Amino acid sequence: MARNWIPVRGAQGDHSRQAHADMPPGTFEREISKEGFFGPAAFIHHKRPPTGWTNFEGPLRPRAFDLAGLNADETSPWSAADVLRNAAVEIGFWTFGAPMPALARNADGDQLLFVHAGAGDLFCDYGHLTYRPGDYLYLPRGTMWRLAPSQPTAILTIQATNTHFTLPDRGLLGPHAFFDPAVLETPAMDEAFRAHQDLAGDYRVEIKKRGQVSTVTYPYNPLDAVGWHGDLAPVRLNVADLRPVTSHRYHLPPSVHTTFLSDRFVVCTFAPRPFETDPGALKVPFFHNNDDYEEVLFYHAGDFFSRDHIEAGMLTFHPSGFTHGPHPKALKNMLAQPKTATDEYAVMIDARDPLEVGEGAERVENSAYVDSWKTA
């Protein structure tokens, strides 16, 4: 539905002409916006960083979890550690080193697997794919599948509950921006798939529906398809195939990195990109109140330039409703970066509805994260 926003065009005091660039000397910009970064917005210039709190109590506090500490070997994705969830999305972290003894089928919604570590094979109704770190594996709702790792594997799981994953509309940029759909790879009914069909014995299929698991047993391998056709299938996308959209004069909002859409959340991917080169342009994420979305970041690999003491395998959670932005160390490079480009891979999930922290995440929380914005 189109919105008839209350019409305001105003300015007071010392301010820049352009968002995220040429701020009044010695000031720190904070954005307040509607609908993430898509609605009307105000840009307020402060004398001090808006995150300079000395104490922060209550449920809005920013939180961080070291998911690398969730190292229990689970043979089923439905036993993965529960990290964050609401009615529209479930986020988990799954580690395992042996082939899944049973097949899986998600009847609750489309499934997205992000491979943080490991390598191996995916077998499904449609055929065979290999996987490696940095892969997104998209599994349409109802797909029957099994992973057989050749290396110990760690996966961030993202479920679109009772709905779908789609690709974003790139608008004037065209459909080939960020990544060309031609790089999406579908399973092949190759020799490895046919050899997998011939394995003897009983086969169990664990079907998840309404958060509960039902088990169906077959006296043969039900991945016995000999062919398929249509316009629905699993796909593989690796972060190395992403080509971020950039501007040398303007720090673009995180939404430009949207990789997958669902009804009530988006999945974005931060990949290496050049820093802005215009002298007056911000070169770090801007302070902002994202009052409409819960912000989740999973740090996959590299040097996370806007955060201090964050390592690969960690996940941060910023509930909607408070001001946040770069850590003090990163803020020193607000207008001049020592490097020419970022060196990071991270998965961001922005959820429209409040998220609940799962028991798995609670076990590996870094309770000192809220103090990481302090300058002393």
QUIHU-V158041 format. One record per residue. N is the residue number from 0. RES is the residue in one letter. SS is DSSP state (A for helix, B for strand, O for the rest). PHI is phi in radians with two decimals (none if undefined). OMEGA is omega in whole degrees, 0 to 359 (NA if undefined). Layout:
n	res	ss	phi	omega
N	RES	SS	PHI	OMEGA
N	RES	SS	PHI	OMEGA
//
This chain:
n	res	ss	phi	omega
0	M	O	none	177
1	A	O	-1.17	182
2	R	O	-1.92	174
3	N	O	-1.71	183
4	W	O	-1.07	178
5	I	O	-1.05	189
6	P	O	-1.31	177
7	V	O	-2.36	169
8	R	O	-2.41	186
9	G	O	-2.60	177
10	A	O	-2.84	179
11	Q	O	-2.49	172
12	G	O	1.12	180
13	D	O	-1.47	182
14	H	O	-2.62	177
15	S	O	-1.49	176
16	R	O	-1.42	187
17	Q	B	-2.26	177
18	A	O	-1.05	172
19	H	O	1.14	179
20	A	B	-2.70	174
21	D	O	0.93	178
22	M	O	-1.18	173
23	P	O	-0.94	184
24	P	O	-0.93	177
25	G	O	1.36	182
26	T	O	-1.88	179
27	F	B	-2.20	184
28	E	B	-1.48	174
29	R	B	-2.24	179
30	E	B	-1.76	168
31	I	B	-2.01	187
32	S	B	-2.48	176
33	K	O	-1.87	177
34	E	O	0.94	183
35	G	O	1.16	179
36	F	O	-1.95	185
37	F	O	-1.85	183
38	G	O	-1.79	177
39	P	O	-1.08	186
40	A	B	-2.54	172
41	A	B	-2.14	182
42	F	B	-2.15	186
43	I	B	-1.85	183
44	H	B	-1.84	185
45	H	B	-1.90	176
46	K	O	-1.28	184
47	R	O	-2.29	178
48	P	O	-1.00	183
49	P	O	-1.18	179
50	T	O	-1.84	184
51	G	O	-1.46	181
52	W	O	-1.27	174
53	T	O	-1.78	178
54	N	O	-2.70	182
55	F	O	-2.56	180
56	E	O	-2.16	177
57	G	O	1.93	188
58	P	O	-1.21	180
59	L	O	-1.45	185
60	R	O	-1.06	176
61	P	O	-1.16	186
62	R	B	-2.30	178
63	A	B	-2.38	183
64	F	B	-2.35	178
65	D	B	-1.60	185
66	L	A	-1.15	176
67	A	A	-1.09	177
68	G	A	-1.36	178
69	L	O	-1.56	189
70	N	O	-1.87	176
71	A	O	-1.16	182
72	D	B	-1.44	181
73	E	O	-1.96	183
74	T	O	-1.44	181
75	S	O	-2.11	176
76	P	A	-1.10	181
77	W	A	-1.36	174
78	S	A	-1.85	181
79	A	O	-1.07	179
80	A	B	-1.05	179
81	D	B	-1.38	184
82	V	B	-1.85	180
83	L	B	-2.51	179
84	R	B	-2.80	164
85	N	O	-2.59	184
86	A	O	-1.21	185
87	A	O	-1.85	186
88	V	B	-2.59	171
89	E	B	-2.19	180
90	I	B	-2.05	180
91	G	B	-2.36	177
92	F	B	-2.33	191
93	W	B	-2.20	176
94	T	B	-2.14	181
95	F	B	-2.85	182
96	G	O	-2.21	182
97	A	O	-2.09	178
98	P	O	-1.00	177
99	M	O	-1.06	180
100	P	O	-1.27	180
101	A	O	-2.19	171
102	L	B	-1.38	178
103	A	B	-2.10	173
104	R	B	-2.54	179
105	N	B	-1.71	176
106	A	O	-1.66	179
107	D	O	-1.51	181
108	G	B	2.86	175
109	D	B	-1.05	182
110	Q	B	-2.10	174
111	L	B	-2.12	177
112	L	B	-1.93	174
113	F	B	-1.85	185
114	V	B	-1.45	178
115	H	B	-1.45	180
116	A	B	-2.66	175
117	G	B	1.77	179
118	A	B	-2.72	179
119	G	B	2.86	187
120	D	B	-2.23	171
121	L	B	-1.90	173
122	F	B	-1.99	183
123	C	B	-2.63	181
124	D	O	-0.93	189
125	Y	O	-1.67	181
126	G	B	2.34	191
127	H	B	-2.24	171
128	L	B	-2.37	167
129	T	B	-1.50	175
130	Y	B	-2.41	181
131	R	O	-2.64	180
132	P	O	-0.99	181
133	G	O	1.54	178
134	D	B	-1.41	159
135	Y	B	-1.63	173
136	L	B	-1.97	179
137	Y	B	-1.63	181
138	L	B	-2.13	179
139	P	O	-1.02	178
140	R	O	-0.87	178
141	G	O	1.63	179
142	T	O	-1.18	175
143	M	B	-1.66	188
144	W	B	-2.67	180
145	R	B	-2.72	175
146	L	B	-1.88	176
147	A	B	-2.19	184
148	P	B	-1.30	168
149	S	B	-1.70	175
150	Q	B	-2.39	177
151	P	B	-0.90	193
152	T	B	-2.12	174
153	A	B	-2.26	188
154	I	B	-2.34	168
155	L	B	-1.52	182
156	T	B	-1.79	181
157	I	B	-2.32	180
158	Q	B	-1.90	172
159	A	B	-1.58	190
160	T	B	-1.15	176
161	N	O	1.05	179
162	T	O	-2.73	196
163	H	O	-2.28	163
164	F	O	-1.82	175
165	T	B	-2.31	175
166	L	O	-1.68	179
167	P	O	-1.28	173
168	D	O	-1.38	181
169	R	O	-1.44	174
170	G	A	1.02	184
171	L	A	-1.14	178
172	L	A	-1.24	181
173	G	O	1.55	188
174	P	O	-1.26	183
175	H	O	-1.76	178
176	A	O	-1.30	181
177	F	B	1.26	166
178	F	O	-2.65	177
179	D	O	-1.38	178
180	P	A	-0.94	178
181	A	A	-1.13	180
182	V	A	-1.41	178
183	L	O	-1.19	183
184	E	B	-1.93	179
185	T	O	-1.83	181
186	P	O	-1.09	178
187	A	B	-2.02	173
188	M	O	-1.49	186
189	D	O	-1.71	183
190	E	A	-1.13	179
191	A	A	-1.11	179
192	F	A	-1.17	180
193	R	A	-1.16	178
194	A	A	-1.17	178
195	H	A	-1.14	180
196	Q	A	-1.14	188
197	D	O	-1.48	179
198	L	O	-1.14	185
199	A	O	-1.51	175
200	G	O	1.99	177
201	D	O	-1.37	180
202	Y	B	-2.23	176
203	R	B	-1.79	174
204	V	B	-2.08	179
205	E	B	-1.67	185
206	I	B	-1.85	179
207	K	B	-1.70	177
208	K	B	-2.55	183
209	R	O	0.95	177
210	G	O	1.33	179
211	Q	B	-1.96	185
212	V	B	-1.94	171
213	S	B	-1.90	182
214	T	B	-2.06	177
215	V	B	-2.01	183
216	T	B	-1.94	178
217	Y	B	-2.05	176
218	P	O	-1.47	180
219	Y	O	-2.66	178
220	N	O	-1.36	182
221	P	O	-1.27	171
222	L	O	-1.43	187
223	D	O	-1.99	181
224	A	O	-1.13	177
225	V	O	-1.88	178
226	G	O	3.13	176
227	W	O	-2.77	171
228	H	O	-2.65	181
229	G	O	2.43	182
230	D	O	-2.14	175
231	L	O	-2.40	179
232	A	O	-2.92	170
233	P	O	-1.06	175
234	V	B	-2.40	174
235	R	B	-2.06	176
236	L	B	-2.36	178
237	N	B	-1.78	182
238	V	A	-1.09	178
239	A	A	-1.17	179
240	D	A	-1.56	181
241	L	O	-1.47	180
242	R	B	-2.23	188
243	P	O	-1.03	172
244	V	O	-1.39	184
245	T	O	-2.36	172
246	S	O	-2.41	181
247	H	O	-1.33	184
248	R	O	-1.98	188
249	Y	O	-2.64	177
250	H	O	-1.39	184
251	L	O	-1.27	180
252	P	O	-1.24	181
253	P	A	-1.00	184
254	S	A	-1.06	180
255	V	A	-1.18	181
256	H	A	-1.70	180
257	T	B	-1.05	183
258	T	B	-1.88	179
259	F	B	-2.36	177
260	L	B	-2.00	165
261	S	O	-2.31	186
262	D	O	-1.18	187
263	R	O	-2.17	176
264	F	B	-2.80	176
265	V	B	-2.23	174
266	V	B	-2.05	179
267	C	B	-2.00	178
268	T	B	-2.27	173
269	F	B	-1.61	180
270	A	O	-2.20	181
271	P	O	-0.94	181
272	R	O	-2.66	177
273	P	B	-1.19	170
274	F	O	-1.26	174
275	E	O	-1.10	183
276	T	O	-1.91	177
277	D	O	-1.08	185
278	P	O	-1.00	184
279	G	O	-1.62	184
280	A	B	-1.46	173
281	L	O	-1.05	179
282	K	O	-2.13	173
283	V	O	-2.40	175
284	P	O	-1.01	182
285	F	O	-1.40	173
286	F	B	-1.06	180
287	H	B	-2.75	168
288	N	B	-1.73	173
289	N	O	-1.69	188
290	D	O	-1.47	183
291	D	O	-1.88	184
292	Y	O	-2.36	167
293	E	B	-1.40	184
294	E	B	-1.96	181
295	V	B	-2.19	177
296	L	B	-2.25	173
297	F	B	-1.86	186
298	Y	B	-1.66	188
299	H	B	-1.60	185
300	A	B	-2.86	172
301	G	B	1.87	181
302	D	B	-1.87	188
303	F	O	-1.46	197
304	F	O	-1.15	182
305	S	O	-1.69	185
306	R	O	-2.28	174
307	D	O	-1.75	172
308	H	O	1.02	175
309	I	O	-1.93	183
310	E	O	-2.02	177
311	A	O	-1.00	181
312	G	O	1.66	178
313	M	B	-1.61	179
314	L	B	-2.34	176
315	T	B	-1.94	182
316	F	B	-2.32	177
317	H	B	-1.97	178
318	P	O	-1.03	179
319	S	O	-1.18	172
320	G	O	2.13	177
321	F	O	-2.32	181
322	T	B	-1.40	175
323	H	B	-2.55	184
324	G	O	3.07	186
325	P	O	-1.16	175
326	H	O	-1.23	184
327	P	A	-0.95	180
328	K	A	-1.09	179
329	A	A	-1.19	183
330	L	A	-1.13	178
331	K	O	-1.11	180
332	N	O	-1.81	186
333	M	O	-1.01	184
334	L	O	-2.05	179
335	A	O	-2.63	181
336	Q	O	-1.82	178
337	P	O	-1.25	179
338	K	O	-1.84	179
339	T	O	-1.56	185
340	A	B	-2.66	173
341	T	O	-1.27	179
342	D	B	-2.43	184
343	E	B	-2.67	168
344	Y	B	-2.22	180
345	A	B	-2.59	177
346	V	B	-1.87	178
347	M	B	-1.95	176
348	I	B	-2.13	177
349	D	B	-1.86	185
350	A	B	-1.90	183
351	R	O	-1.32	185
352	D	O	-2.07	182
353	P	O	-0.97	179
354	L	O	-1.80	175
355	E	B	-1.76	180
356	V	B	-1.41	182
357	G	O	-1.42	183
358	E	A	-1.13	179
359	G	A	-1.09	179
360	A	A	-1.14	180
361	E	A	-0.99	183
362	R	A	-1.20	186
363	V	O	-2.16	181
364	E	B	-1.36	170
365	N	O	-1.69	186
366	S	O	-1.23	180
367	A	O	-1.48	184
368	Y	A	-1.02	182
369	V	A	-1.05	181
370	D	A	-1.57	186
371	S	A	-1.30	176
372	W	A	-1.56	180
373	K	O	-1.18	181
374	T	O	-1.59	181
375	A	O	-2.30	NA
//
